Amino acid sequence: MSSQPNNPLHGLTLEKIVTELQSHYGWDGLYYRIKINCFSNDPSIKSSLKFLRRTQWARDKVEQLYISTFVKNGLN
């Protein structure tokens, strides 16, 4: 089994990442930071996950926001 000690997202699911960001910022706050429609047009965790799993550039932005919000600030 390979270990990823330097990967701050290791062990986190996309659902957990989106849920924590949504709890922290709210949908409006997420849309303000990352302009993707799944955060503004009838947003839900389920619809956001569906979009993010198909769209790598958007997923990368969400993961980067998670790192800058929780990992770099020591909140995780």
PQR file with spaces between the fields and no chain letter, atoms N, CA, C, O and H, PARSE charges and radii, in Angstrom:
ATOM       1  N    MET     1       0.838   -1.172    0.000 -0.4000 1.5000
ATOM       2  CA   MET     1       0.000    0.000    0.000 -0.0000 2.0000
ATOM       3  C    MET     1       0.888    1.242    0.000  0.5500 1.7000
ATOM       4  O    MET     1       1.799    1.360    0.820 -0.5500 1.4000
ATOM       5  N    SER     2       0.619    2.163   -0.921 -0.4000 1.5000
ATOM       6  CA   SER     2       1.458    3.355   -1.017 -0.0000 2.0000
ATOM       7  C    SER     2       0.936    4.455   -0.100  0.5500 1.7000
ATOM       8  O    SER     2      -0.270    4.657    0.045 -0.5500 1.4000
ATOM       9  H    SER     2      -0.121    2.067   -1.587  0.4000 1.0000
ATOM      10  N    SER     3       1.868    5.143    0.503 -0.4000 1.5000
ATOM      11  CA   SER     3       1.536    6.234    1.405 -0.0000 2.0000
ATOM      12  C    SER     3       1.780    7.551    0.693  0.5500 1.7000
ATOM      13  O    SER     3       2.684    7.654   -0.136 -0.5500 1.4000
ATOM      14  H    SER     3       2.847    4.978    0.385  0.4000 1.0000
ATOM      15  N    GLN     4       0.977    8.558    1.011 -0.4000 1.5000
ATOM      16  CA   GLN     4       1.131    9.876    0.397 -0.0000 2.0000
ATOM      17  C    GLN     4       1.221   10.937    1.490  0.5500 1.7000
ATOM      18  O    GLN     4       0.301   11.737    1.657 -0.5500 1.4000
ATOM      19  H    GLN     4       0.242    8.474    1.684  0.4000 1.0000
ATOM      20  N    PRO     5       2.321   10.946    2.228 -0.5600 1.5000
ATOM      21  CA   PRO     5       2.412   11.860    3.373  0.2800 2.0000
ATOM      22  C    PRO     5       2.396   13.338    2.995  0.5500 1.7000
ATOM      23  O    PRO     5       2.026   14.174    3.819 -0.5500 1.4000
ATOM      24  N    ASN     6       2.789   13.678    1.772 -0.4000 1.5000
ATOM      25  CA   ASN     6       2.849   15.084    1.359 -0.0000 2.0000
ATOM      26  C    ASN     6       1.613   15.542    0.595  0.5500 1.7000
ATOM      27  O    ASN     6       1.563   16.684    0.139 -0.5500 1.4000
ATOM      28  H    ASN     6       3.090   12.999    1.103  0.4000 1.0000
ATOM      29  N    ASN     7       0.621   14.681    0.447 -0.4000 1.5000
ATOM      30  CA   ASN     7      -0.604   15.023   -0.255 -0.0000 2.0000
ATOM      31  C    ASN     7      -1.658   15.434    0.768  0.5500 1.7000
ATOM      32  O    ASN     7      -2.168   14.583    1.497 -0.5500 1.4000
ATOM      33  H    ASN     7       0.662   13.753    0.817  0.4000 1.0000
ATOM      34  N    PRO     8      -1.995   16.724    0.839 -0.5600 1.5000
ATOM      35  CA   PRO     8      -2.950   17.174    1.850  0.2800 2.0000
ATOM      36  C    PRO     8      -4.369   16.662    1.623  0.5500 1.7000
ATOM      37  O    PRO     8      -5.199   16.728    2.529 -0.5500 1.4000
ATOM      38  N    LEU     9      -4.658   16.155    0.432 -0.4000 1.5000
ATOM      39  CA   LEU     9      -5.989   15.639    0.132 -0.0000 2.0000
ATOM      40  C    LEU     9      -6.081   14.119    0.297  0.5500 1.7000
ATOM      41  O    LEU     9      -7.142   13.532    0.087 -0.5500 1.4000
ATOM      42  H    LEU     9      -3.983   16.101   -0.304  0.4000 1.0000
ATOM      43  N    HIS    10      -4.980   13.495    0.671 -0.4000 1.5000
ATOM      44  CA   HIS    10      -4.972   12.045    0.822 -0.0000 2.0000
ATOM      45  C    HIS    10      -6.005   11.604    1.857  0.5500 1.7000
ATOM      46  O    HIS    10      -6.030   12.108    2.980 -0.5500 1.4000
ATOM      47  H    HIS    10      -4.118   13.973    0.842  0.4000 1.0000
ATOM      48  N    GLY    11      -6.840   10.674    1.470 -0.4000 1.5000
ATOM      49  CA   GLY    11      -7.848   10.142    2.371 -0.0000 2.0000
ATOM      50  C    GLY    11      -9.153   10.914    2.372  0.5500 1.7000
ATOM      51  O    GLY    11     -10.105   10.505    3.036 -0.5500 1.4000
ATOM      52  H    GLY    11      -6.820   10.265    0.557  0.4000 1.0000
ATOM      53  N    LEU    12      -9.221   12.018    1.647 -0.4000 1.5000
ATOM      54  CA   LEU    12     -10.448   12.808    1.578 -0.0000 2.0000
ATOM      55  C    LEU    12     -11.222   12.471    0.311  0.5500 1.7000
ATOM      56  O    LEU    12     -10.644   12.343   -0.768 -0.5500 1.4000
ATOM      57  H    LEU    12      -8.447   12.350    1.107  0.4000 1.0000
ATOM      58  N    THR    13     -12.520   12.332    0.453 -0.4000 1.5000
ATOM      59  CA   THR    13     -13.352   12.128   -0.729 -0.0000 2.0000
ATOM      60  C    THR    13     -13.771   13.487   -1.274  0.5500 1.7000
ATOM      61  O    THR    13     -13.757   14.489   -0.560 -0.5500 1.4000
ATOM      62  H    THR    13     -12.990   12.436    1.330  0.4000 1.0000
ATOM      63  N    LEU    14     -14.142   13.505   -2.539 -0.4000 1.5000
ATOM      64  CA   LEU    14     -14.624   14.736   -3.142 -0.0000 2.0000
ATOM      65  C    LEU    14     -15.880   15.217   -2.420  0.5500 1.7000
ATOM      66  O    LEU    14     -16.076   16.420   -2.251 -0.5500 1.4000
ATOM      67  H    LEU    14     -14.153   12.691   -3.120  0.4000 1.0000
ATOM      68  N    GLU    15     -16.723   14.290   -1.995 -0.4000 1.5000
ATOM      69  CA   GLU    15     -17.938   14.659   -1.266 -0.0000 2.0000
ATOM      70  C    GLU    15     -17.600   15.376    0.046  0.5500 1.7000
ATOM      71  O    GLU    15     -18.247   16.363    0.397 -0.5500 1.4000
ATOM      72  H    GLU    15     -16.563   13.313   -2.131  0.4000 1.0000
ATOM      73  N    LYS    16     -16.608   14.892    0.756 -0.4000 1.5000
ATOM      74  CA   LYS    16     -16.206   15.524    2.022 -0.0000 2.0000
ATOM      75  C    LYS    16     -15.644   16.921    1.764  0.5500 1.7000
ATOM      76  O    LYS    16     -15.921   17.856    2.514 -0.5500 1.4000
ATOM      77  H    LYS    16     -16.083   14.090    0.471  0.4000 1.0000
ATOM      78  N    ILE    17     -14.859   17.055    0.706 -0.4000 1.5000
ATOM      79  CA   ILE    17     -14.276   18.352    0.359 -0.0000 2.0000
ATOM      80  C    ILE    17     -15.367   19.366    0.052  0.5500 1.7000
ATOM      81  O    ILE    17     -15.353   20.478    0.580 -0.5500 1.4000
ATOM      82  H    ILE    17     -14.634   16.296    0.096  0.4000 1.0000
ATOM      83  N    VAL    18     -16.316   18.984   -0.806 -0.4000 1.5000
ATOM      84  CA   VAL    18     -17.393   19.898   -1.191 -0.0000 2.0000
ATOM      85  C    VAL    18     -18.274   20.222    0.010  0.5500 1.7000
ATOM      86  O    VAL    18     -18.672   21.372    0.197 -0.5500 1.4000
ATOM      87  H    VAL    18     -16.327   18.081   -1.235  0.4000 1.0000
ATOM      88  N    THR    19     -18.579   19.220    0.820 -0.4000 1.5000
ATOM      89  CA   THR    19     -19.434   19.429    1.992 -0.0000 2.0000
ATOM      90  C    THR    19     -18.793   20.395    2.979  0.5500 1.7000
ATOM      91  O    THR    19     -19.467   21.284    3.498 -0.5500 1.4000
ATOM      92  H    THR    19     -18.256   18.286    0.668  0.4000 1.0000
ATOM      93  N    GLU    20     -17.508   20.232    3.241 -0.4000 1.5000
ATOM      94  CA   GLU    20     -16.824   21.128    4.180 -0.0000 2.0000
ATOM      95  C    GLU    20     -16.713   22.544    3.634  0.5500 1.7000
ATOM      96  O    GLU    20     -16.872   23.511    4.379 -0.5500 1.4000
ATOM      97  H    GLU    20     -16.960   19.510    2.819  0.4000 1.0000
ATOM      98  N    LEU    21     -16.439   22.675    2.332 -0.4000 1.5000
ATOM      99  CA   LEU    21     -16.369   24.007    1.738 -0.0000 2.0000
ATOM     100  C    LEU    21     -17.732   24.688    1.769  0.5500 1.7000
ATOM     101  O    LEU    21     -17.829   25.885    2.043 -0.5500 1.4000
ATOM     102  H    LEU    21     -16.309   21.889    1.727  0.4000 1.0000
ATOM     103  N    GLN    22     -18.787   23.921    1.488 -0.4000 1.5000
ATOM     104  CA   GLN    22     -20.133   24.487    1.489 -0.0000 2.0000
ATOM     105  C    GLN    22     -20.529   24.916    2.906  0.5500 1.7000
ATOM     106  O    GLN    22     -21.160   25.958    3.086 -0.5500 1.4000
ATOM     107  H    GLN    22     -18.708   22.949    1.265  0.4000 1.0000
ATOM     108  N    SER    23     -20.170   24.135    3.881 -0.4000 1.5000
ATOM     109  CA   SER    23     -20.466   24.498    5.270 -0.0000 2.0000
ATOM     110  C    SER    23     -19.706   25.754    5.690  0.5500 1.7000
ATOM     111  O    SER    23     -20.223   26.579    6.444 -0.5500 1.4000
ATOM     112  H    SER    23     -19.658   23.289    3.735  0.4000 1.0000
ATOM     113  N    HIS    24     -18.496   25.890    5.206 -0.4000 1.5000
ATOM     114  CA   HIS    24     -17.646   27.030    5.576 -0.0000 2.0000
ATOM     115  C    HIS    24     -18.067   28.319    4.855  0.5500 1.7000
ATOM     116  O    HIS    24     -18.204   29.369    5.482 -0.5500 1.4000
ATOM     117  H    HIS    24     -18.076   25.220    4.594  0.4000 1.0000
ATOM     118  N    TYR    25     -18.270   28.232    3.533 -0.4000 1.5000
ATOM     119  CA   TYR    25     -18.529   29.423    2.724 -0.0000 2.0000
ATOM     120  C    TYR    25     -19.997   29.613    2.349  0.5500 1.7000
ATOM     121  O    TYR    25     -20.419   30.740    2.090 -0.5500 1.4000
ATOM     122  H    TYR    25     -18.159   27.379    3.023  0.4000 1.0000
ATOM     123  N    GLY    26     -20.778   28.540    2.315 -0.4000 1.5000
ATOM     124  CA   GLY    26     -22.125   28.614    1.757 -0.0000 2.0000
ATOM     125  C    GLY    26     -22.046   28.574    0.240  0.5500 1.7000
ATOM     126  O    GLY    26     -20.966   28.720   -0.334 -0.5500 1.4000
ATOM     127  H    GLY    26     -20.434   27.625    2.525  0.4000 1.0000
ATOM     128  N    TRP    27     -23.187   28.375   -0.409 -0.4000 1.5000
ATOM     129  CA   TRP    27     -23.179   28.283   -1.884 -0.0000 2.0000
ATOM     130  C    TRP    27     -22.774   29.608   -2.516  0.5500 1.7000
ATOM     131  O    TRP    27     -22.014   29.630   -3.485 -0.5500 1.4000
ATOM     132  H    TRP    27     -24.064   28.257    0.057  0.4000 1.0000
ATOM     133  N    ASP    28     -23.281   30.720   -1.969 -0.4000 1.5000
ATOM     134  CA   ASP    28     -22.927   32.032   -2.531 -0.0000 2.0000
ATOM     135  C    ASP    28     -21.427   32.299   -2.413  0.5500 1.7000
ATOM     136  O    ASP    28     -20.810   32.833   -3.334 -0.5500 1.4000
ATOM     137  H    ASP    28     -23.898   30.702   -1.182  0.4000 1.0000
ATOM     138  N    GLY    29     -20.856   31.930   -1.288 -0.4000 1.5000
ATOM     139  CA   GLY    29     -19.425   32.114   -1.083 -0.0000 2.0000
ATOM     140  C    GLY    29     -18.589   31.246   -2.007  0.5500 1.7000
ATOM     141  O    GLY    29     -17.540   31.671   -2.490 -0.5500 1.4000
ATOM     142  H    GLY    29     -21.358   31.496   -0.540  0.4000 1.0000
ATOM     143  N    LEU    30     -19.053   30.036   -2.249 -0.4000 1.5000
ATOM     144  CA   LEU    30     -18.336   29.157   -3.189 -0.0000 2.0000
ATOM     145  C    LEU    30     -18.400   29.734   -4.598  0.5500 1.7000
ATOM     146  O    LEU    30     -17.397   29.769   -5.312 -0.5500 1.4000
ATOM     147  H    LEU    30     -19.905   29.691   -1.857  0.4000 1.0000
ATOM     148  N    TYR    31     -19.591   30.186   -4.991 -0.4000 1.5000
ATOM     149  CA   TYR    31     -19.716   30.757   -6.332 -0.0000 2.0000
ATOM     150  C    TYR    31     -18.872   32.025   -6.471  0.5500 1.7000
ATOM     151  O    TYR    31     -18.295   32.265   -7.532 -0.5500 1.4000
ATOM     152  H    TYR    31     -20.405   30.157   -4.412  0.4000 1.0000
ATOM     153  N    TYR    32     -18.794   32.825   -5.433 -0.4000 1.5000
ATOM     154  CA   TYR    32     -17.970   34.031   -5.463 -0.0000 2.0000
ATOM     155  C    TYR    32     -16.502   33.677   -5.711  0.5500 1.7000
ATOM     156  O    TYR    32     -15.804   34.392   -6.430 -0.5500 1.4000
ATOM     157  H    TYR    32     -19.263   32.630   -4.572  0.4000 1.0000
ATOM     158  N    ARG    33     -16.037   32.582   -5.122 -0.4000 1.5000
ATOM     159  CA   ARG    33     -14.636   32.175   -5.234 -0.0000 2.0000
ATOM     160  C    ARG    33     -14.349   31.356   -6.488  0.5500 1.7000
ATOM     161  O    ARG    33     -13.270   31.464   -7.070 -0.5500 1.4000
ATOM     162  H    ARG    33     -16.605   32.001   -4.538  0.4000 1.0000
ATOM     163  N    ILE    34     -15.315   30.536   -6.906 -0.4000 1.5000
ATOM     164  CA   ILE    34     -15.148   29.689   -8.097 -0.0000 2.0000
ATOM     165  C    ILE    34     -16.417   29.822   -8.933  0.5500 1.7000
ATOM     166  O    ILE    34     -17.469   29.301   -8.561 -0.5500 1.4000
ATOM     167  H    ILE    34     -16.192   30.447   -6.433  0.4000 1.0000
ATOM     168  N    LYS    35     -16.317   30.509  -10.043 -0.4000 1.5000
ATOM     169  CA   LYS    35     -17.480   30.810  -10.869 -0.0000 2.0000
ATOM     170  C    LYS    35     -17.890   29.607  -11.723  0.5500 1.7000
ATOM     171  O    LYS    35     -17.595   29.551  -12.917 -0.5500 1.4000
ATOM     172  H    LYS    35     -15.462   30.933  -10.345  0.4000 1.0000
ATOM     173  N    ILE    36     -18.569   28.656  -11.100 -0.4000 1.5000
ATOM     174  CA   ILE    36     -19.136   27.534  -11.843 -0.0000 2.0000
ATOM     175  C    ILE    36     -20.614   27.429  -11.482  0.5500 1.7000
ATOM     176  O    ILE    36     -20.997   27.610  -10.326 -0.5500 1.4000
ATOM     177  H    ILE    36     -18.809   28.701  -10.130  0.4000 1.0000
ATOM     178  N    ASN    37     -21.435   27.136  -12.483 -0.4000 1.5000
ATOM     179  CA   ASN    37     -22.885   27.173  -12.320 -0.0000 2.0000
ATOM     180  C    ASN    37     -23.422   26.208  -11.282  0.5500 1.7000
ATOM     181  O    ASN    37     -24.476   26.463  -10.699 -0.5500 1.4000
ATOM     182  H    ASN    37     -21.124   26.988  -13.422  0.4000 1.0000
ATOM     183  N    CYS    38     -22.736   25.119  -11.035 -0.4000 1.5000
ATOM     184  CA   CYS    38     -23.270   24.155  -10.067 -0.0000 2.0000
ATOM     185  C    CYS    38     -23.280   24.734   -8.648  0.5500 1.7000
ATOM     186  O    CYS    38     -23.898   24.155   -7.755 -0.5500 1.4000
ATOM     187  H    CYS    38     -21.880   24.912  -11.508  0.4000 1.0000
ATOM     188  N    PHE    39     -22.608   25.863   -8.431 -0.4000 1.5000
ATOM     189  CA   PHE    39     -22.634   26.534   -7.132 -0.0000 2.0000
ATOM     190  C    PHE    39     -23.664   27.664   -7.081  0.5500 1.7000
ATOM     191  O    PHE    39     -23.922   28.208   -6.008 -0.5500 1.4000
ATOM     192  H    PHE    39     -22.106   26.333   -9.156  0.4000 1.0000
ATOM     193  N    SER    40     -24.256   28.024   -8.219 -0.4000 1.5000
ATOM     194  CA   SER    40     -25.196   29.147   -8.222 -0.0000 2.0000
ATOM     195  C    SER    40     -26.590   28.775   -8.711  0.5500 1.7000
ATOM     196  O    SER    40     -27.575   29.344   -8.241 -0.5500 1.4000
ATOM     197  H    SER    40     -24.047   27.582   -9.091  0.4000 1.0000
ATOM     198  N    ASN    41     -26.692   27.844   -9.631 -0.4000 1.5000
ATOM     199  CA   ASN    41     -27.962   27.496  -10.247 -0.0000 2.0000
ATOM     200  C    ASN    41     -28.548   26.261   -9.573  0.5500 1.7000
ATOM     201  O    ASN    41     -28.206   25.137   -9.941 -0.5500 1.4000
ATOM     202  H    ASN    41     -25.892   27.381  -10.013  0.4000 1.0000
ATOM     203  N    ASP    42     -29.425   26.452   -8.593 -0.4000 1.5000
ATOM     204  CA   ASP    42     -30.059   25.368   -7.831 -0.0000 2.0000
ATOM     205  C    ASP    42     -29.000   24.409   -7.276  0.5500 1.7000
ATOM     206  O    ASP    42     -29.006   23.221   -7.598 -0.5500 1.4000
ATOM     207  H    ASP    42     -29.703   27.365   -8.294  0.4000 1.0000
ATOM     208  N    PRO    43     -28.091   24.931   -6.440 -0.5600 1.5000
ATOM     209  CA   PRO    43     -26.954   24.127   -5.983  0.2800 2.0000
ATOM     210  C    PRO    43     -27.343   23.022   -5.004  0.5500 1.7000
ATOM     211  O    PRO    43     -28.252   23.173   -4.187 -0.5500 1.4000
ATOM     212  N    SER    44     -26.626   21.914   -5.114 -0.4000 1.5000
ATOM     213  CA   SER    44     -26.739   20.822   -4.146 -0.0000 2.0000
ATOM     214  C    SER    44     -25.423   20.065   -4.160  0.5500 1.7000
ATOM     215  O    SER    44     -24.644   20.165   -5.108 -0.5500 1.4000
ATOM     216  H    SER    44     -25.888   21.791   -5.777  0.4000 1.0000
ATOM     217  N    ILE    45     -25.185   19.316   -3.113 -0.4000 1.5000
ATOM     218  CA   ILE    45     -23.964   18.506   -3.052 -0.0000 2.0000
ATOM     219  C    ILE    45     -23.968   17.510   -4.208  0.5500 1.7000
ATOM     220  O    ILE    45     -22.959   17.348   -4.894 -0.5500 1.4000
ATOM     221  H    ILE    45     -25.818   19.235   -2.343  0.4000 1.0000
ATOM     222  N    LYS    46     -25.098   16.847   -4.424 -0.4000 1.5000
ATOM     223  CA   LYS    46     -25.195   15.811   -5.457 -0.0000 2.0000
ATOM     224  C    LYS    46     -24.907   16.372   -6.855  0.5500 1.7000
ATOM     225  O    LYS    46     -24.127   15.786   -7.605 -0.5500 1.4000
ATOM     226  H    LYS    46     -25.918   16.979   -3.867  0.4000 1.0000
ATOM     227  N    SER    47     -25.529   17.499   -7.207 -0.4000 1.5000
ATOM     228  CA   SER    47     -25.299   18.061   -8.542 -0.0000 2.0000
ATOM     229  C    SER    47     -23.867   18.579   -8.695  0.5500 1.7000
ATOM     230  O    SER    47     -23.274   18.476   -9.769 -0.5500 1.4000
ATOM     231  H    SER    47     -26.162   17.975   -6.598  0.4000 1.0000
ATOM     232  N    SER    48     -23.322   19.135   -7.616 -0.4000 1.5000
ATOM     233  CA   SER    48     -21.941   19.612   -7.665 -0.0000 2.0000
ATOM     234  C    SER    48     -20.972   18.459   -7.871  0.5500 1.7000
ATOM     235  O    SER    48     -20.041   18.560   -8.671 -0.5500 1.4000
ATOM     236  H    SER    48     -23.804   19.219   -6.744  0.4000 1.0000
ATOM     237  N    LEU    49     -21.189   17.359   -7.149 -0.4000 1.5000
ATOM     238  CA   LEU    49     -20.316   16.197   -7.303 -0.0000 2.0000
ATOM     239  C    LEU    49     -20.370   15.648   -8.715  0.5500 1.7000
ATOM     240  O    LEU    49     -19.341   15.287   -9.286 -0.5500 1.4000
ATOM     241  H    LEU    49     -21.945   17.277   -6.500  0.4000 1.0000
ATOM     242  N    LYS    50     -21.564   15.585   -9.279 -0.4000 1.5000
ATOM     243  CA   LYS    50     -21.721   15.071  -10.641 -0.0000 2.0000
ATOM     244  C    LYS    50     -20.907   15.914  -11.622  0.5500 1.7000
ATOM     245  O    LYS    50     -20.195   15.372  -12.468 -0.5500 1.4000
ATOM     246  H    LYS    50     -22.400   15.879   -8.816  0.4000 1.0000
ATOM     247  N    PHE    51     -21.011   17.233  -11.509 -0.4000 1.5000
ATOM     248  CA   PHE    51     -20.264   18.123  -12.391 -0.0000 2.0000
ATOM     249  C    PHE    51     -18.763   18.016  -12.150  0.5500 1.7000
ATOM     250  O    PHE    51     -17.989   17.912  -13.102 -0.5500 1.4000
ATOM     251  H    PHE    51     -21.589   17.674  -10.822  0.4000 1.0000
ATOM     252  N    LEU    52     -18.351   18.039  -10.899 -0.4000 1.5000
ATOM     253  CA   LEU    52     -16.920   18.042  -10.586 -0.0000 2.0000
ATOM     254  C    LEU    52     -16.239   16.737  -10.976  0.5500 1.7000
ATOM     255  O    LEU    52     -15.057   16.734  -11.320 -0.5500 1.4000
ATOM     256  H    LEU    52     -18.980   18.124  -10.127  0.4000 1.0000
ATOM     257  N    ARG    53     -16.964   15.643  -10.926 -0.4000 1.5000
ATOM     258  CA   ARG    53     -16.370   14.359  -11.335 -0.0000 2.0000
ATOM     259  C    ARG    53     -16.146   14.292  -12.837  0.5500 1.7000
ATOM     260  O    ARG    53     -15.302   13.527  -13.304 -0.5500 1.4000
ATOM     261  H    ARG    53     -17.924   15.645  -10.646  0.4000 1.0000
ATOM     262  N    ARG    54     -16.891   15.083  -13.599 -0.4000 1.5000
ATOM     263  CA   ARG    54     -16.747   15.088  -15.056 -0.0000 2.0000
ATOM     264  C    ARG    54     -15.845   16.204  -15.566  0.5500 1.7000
ATOM     265  O    ARG    54     -15.429   16.179  -16.724 -0.5500 1.4000
ATOM     266  H    ARG    54     -17.577   15.704  -13.220  0.4000 1.0000
ATOM     267  N    THR    55     -15.538   17.176  -14.723 -0.4000 1.5000
ATOM     268  CA   THR    55     -14.851   18.378  -15.182 -0.0000 2.0000
ATOM     269  C    THR    55     -13.593   18.602  -14.339  0.5500 1.7000
ATOM     270  O    THR    55     -13.658   19.159  -13.243 -0.5500 1.4000
ATOM     271  H    THR    55     -15.877   17.197  -13.782  0.4000 1.0000
ATOM     272  N    GLN    56     -12.464   18.166  -14.860 -0.4000 1.5000
ATOM     273  CA   GLN    56     -11.215   18.174  -14.090 -0.0000 2.0000
ATOM     274  C    GLN    56     -10.767   19.571  -13.689  0.5500 1.7000
ATOM     275  O    GLN    56     -10.315   19.769  -12.561 -0.5500 1.4000
ATOM     276  H    GLN    56     -12.411   17.714  -15.751  0.4000 1.0000
ATOM     277  N    TRP    57     -10.883   20.551  -14.595 -0.4000 1.5000
ATOM     278  CA   TRP    57     -10.415   21.909  -14.253 -0.0000 2.0000
ATOM     279  C    TRP    57     -11.191   22.474  -13.069  0.5500 1.7000
ATOM     280  O    TRP    57     -10.621   23.163  -12.222 -0.5500 1.4000
ATOM     281  H    TRP    57     -11.251   20.390  -15.511  0.4000 1.0000
ATOM     282  N    ALA    58     -12.486   22.185  -13.008 -0.4000 1.5000
ATOM     283  CA   ALA    58     -13.301   22.684  -11.893 -0.0000 2.0000
ATOM     284  C    ALA    58     -12.942   21.955  -10.606  0.5500 1.7000
ATOM     285  O    ALA    58     -12.866   22.561   -9.537 -0.5500 1.4000
ATOM     286  H    ALA    58     -12.949   21.625  -13.695  0.4000 1.0000
ATOM     287  N    ARG    59     -12.724   20.649  -10.719 -0.4000 1.5000
ATOM     288  CA   ARG    59     -12.326   19.873   -9.543 -0.0000 2.0000
ATOM     289  C    ARG    59     -10.993   20.376   -8.995  0.5500 1.7000
ATOM     290  O    ARG    59     -10.816   20.483   -7.782 -0.5500 1.4000
ATOM     291  H    ARG    59     -12.786   20.156  -11.588  0.4000 1.0000
ATOM     292  N    ASP    60     -10.070   20.679   -9.880 -0.4000 1.5000
ATOM     293  CA   ASP    60      -8.768   21.212   -9.453 -0.0000 2.0000
ATOM     294  C    ASP    60      -8.936   22.514   -8.667  0.5500 1.7000
ATOM     295  O    ASP    60      -8.261   22.721   -7.658 -0.5500 1.4000
ATOM     296  H    ASP    60     -10.214   20.592  -10.866  0.4000 1.0000
ATOM     297  N    LYS    61      -9.831   23.388   -9.123 -0.4000 1.5000
ATOM     298  CA   LYS    61     -10.061   24.653   -8.425 -0.0000 2.0000
ATOM     299  C    LYS    61     -10.678   24.422   -7.050  0.5500 1.7000
ATOM     300  O    LYS    61     -10.311   25.092   -6.085 -0.5500 1.4000
ATOM     301  H    LYS    61     -10.379   23.220   -9.942  0.4000 1.0000
ATOM     302  N    VAL    62     -11.609   23.483   -6.957 -0.4000 1.5000
ATOM     303  CA   VAL    62     -12.247   23.171   -5.682 -0.0000 2.0000
ATOM     304  C    VAL    62     -11.220   22.586   -4.713  0.5500 1.7000
ATOM     305  O    VAL    62     -11.189   22.963   -3.541 -0.5500 1.4000
ATOM     306  H    VAL    62     -11.907   22.939   -7.741  0.4000 1.0000
ATOM     307  N    GLU    63     -10.391   21.678   -5.191 -0.4000 1.5000
ATOM     308  CA   GLU    63      -9.366   21.085   -4.338 -0.0000 2.0000
ATOM     309  C    GLU    63      -8.372   22.146   -3.870  0.5500 1.7000
ATOM     310  O    GLU    63      -7.937   22.126   -2.719 -0.5500 1.4000
ATOM     311  H    GLU    63     -10.416   21.373   -6.143  0.4000 1.0000
ATOM     312  N    GLN    64      -8.014   23.064   -4.752 -0.4000 1.5000
ATOM     313  CA   GLN    64      -7.080   24.133   -4.385 -0.0000 2.0000
ATOM     314  C    GLN    64      -7.700   25.064   -3.339  0.5500 1.7000
ATOM     315  O    GLN    64      -7.015   25.508   -2.418 -0.5500 1.4000
ATOM     316  H    GLN    64      -8.367   23.081   -5.687  0.4000 1.0000
ATOM     317  N    LEU    65      -8.988   25.357   -3.482 -0.4000 1.5000
ATOM     318  CA   LEU    65      -9.673   26.182   -2.493 -0.0000 2.0000
ATOM     319  C    LEU    65      -9.702   25.475   -1.142  0.5500 1.7000
ATOM     320  O    LEU    65      -9.517   26.112   -0.106 -0.5500 1.4000
ATOM     321  H    LEU    65      -9.545   24.996   -4.230  0.4000 1.0000
ATOM     322  N    TYR    66      -9.932   24.173   -1.145 -0.4000 1.5000
ATOM     323  CA   TYR    66      -9.943   23.411    0.100 -0.0000 2.0000
ATOM     324  C    TYR    66      -8.582   23.500    0.792  0.5500 1.7000
ATOM     325  O    TYR    66      -8.503   23.735    1.998 -0.5500 1.4000
ATOM     326  H    TYR    66     -10.083   23.655   -1.987  0.4000 1.0000
ATOM     327  N    ILE    67      -7.522   23.312    0.022 -0.4000 1.5000
ATOM     328  CA   ILE    67      -6.168   23.363    0.587 -0.0000 2.0000
ATOM     329  C    ILE    67      -5.882   24.752    1.152  0.5500 1.7000
ATOM     330  O    ILE    67      -5.383   24.880    2.270 -0.5500 1.4000
ATOM     331  H    ILE    67      -7.587   23.122   -0.958  0.4000 1.0000
ATOM     332  N    SER    68      -6.201   25.792    0.377 -0.4000 1.5000
ATOM     333  CA   SER    68      -5.897   27.144    0.855 -0.0000 2.0000
ATOM     334  C    SER    68      -6.770   27.543    2.042  0.5500 1.7000
ATOM     335  O    SER    68      -6.363   28.373    2.854 -0.5500 1.4000
ATOM     336  H    SER    68      -6.607   25.688   -0.531  0.4000 1.0000
ATOM     337  N    THR    69      -7.949   26.967    2.150 -0.4000 1.5000
ATOM     338  CA   THR    69      -8.850   27.309    3.254 -0.0000 2.0000
ATOM     339  C    THR    69      -8.535   26.537    4.522  0.5500 1.7000
ATOM     340  O    THR    69      -8.421   27.127    5.596 -0.5500 1.4000
ATOM     341  H    THR    69      -8.279   26.292    1.491  0.4000 1.0000
ATOM     342  N    PHE    70      -8.394   25.236    4.411 -0.4000 1.5000
ATOM     343  CA   PHE    70      -8.293   24.396    5.599 -0.0000 2.0000
ATOM     344  C    PHE    70      -6.883   23.902    5.916  0.5500 1.7000
ATOM     345  O    PHE    70      -6.501   23.848    7.085 -0.5500 1.4000
ATOM     346  H    PHE    70      -8.487   24.756    3.539  0.4000 1.0000
ATOM     347  N    VAL    71      -6.112   23.546    4.907 -0.4000 1.5000
ATOM     348  CA   VAL    71      -4.797   22.958    5.163 -0.0000 2.0000
ATOM     349  C    VAL    71      -3.772   24.033    5.483  0.5500 1.7000
ATOM     350  O    VAL    71      -3.058   23.920    6.479 -0.5500 1.4000
ATOM     351  H    VAL    71      -6.422   23.590    3.957  0.4000 1.0000
ATOM     352  N    LYS    72      -3.682   25.063    4.671 -0.4000 1.5000
ATOM     353  CA   LYS    72      -2.684   26.108    4.894 -0.0000 2.0000
ATOM     354  C    LYS    72      -2.970   26.923    6.133  0.5500 1.7000
ATOM     355  O    LYS    72      -2.052   27.497    6.719 -0.5500 1.4000
ATOM     356  H    LYS    72      -4.261   25.154    3.861  0.4000 1.0000
ATOM     357  N    ASN    73      -4.234   26.987    6.547 -0.4000 1.5000
ATOM     358  CA   ASN    73      -4.600   27.735    7.747 -0.0000 2.0000
ATOM     359  C    ASN    73      -4.582   26.855    8.982  0.5500 1.7000
ATOM     360  O    ASN    73      -4.816   27.333   10.092 -0.5500 1.4000
ATOM     361  H    ASN    73      -4.980   26.521    6.071  0.4000 1.0000
ATOM     362  N    GLY    74      -4.305   25.571    8.796 -0.4000 1.5000
ATOM     363  CA   GLY    74      -4.237   24.657    9.932 -0.0000 2.0000
ATOM     364  C    GLY    74      -5.584   24.305   10.532  0.5500 1.7000
ATOM     365  O    GLY    74      -5.657   23.894   11.690 -0.5500 1.4000
ATOM     366  H    GLY    74      -4.115   25.183    7.894  0.4000 1.0000
ATOM     367  N    LEU    75      -6.651   24.461    9.762 -0.4000 1.5000
ATOM     368  CA   LEU    75      -7.985   24.167   10.277 -0.0000 2.0000
ATOM     369  C    LEU    75      -8.383   22.713   10.105  0.5500 1.7000
ATOM     370  O    LEU    75      -9.398   22.281   10.652 -0.5500 1.4000
ATOM     371  H    LEU    75      -6.591   24.796    8.821  0.4000 1.0000
ATOM     372  N    ASN    76      -7.615   21.966    9.367 -0.4000 1.5000
ATOM     373  CA   ASN    76      -7.961   20.572    9.125 -0.0000 2.0000
ATOM     374  C    ASN    76      -7.272   19.667   10.102  0.5500 1.7000
ATOM     375  O    ASN    76      -7.449   18.450   10.046 -0.5500 1.4000
ATOM     376  H    ASN    76      -6.790   22.316    8.923  0.4000 1.0000
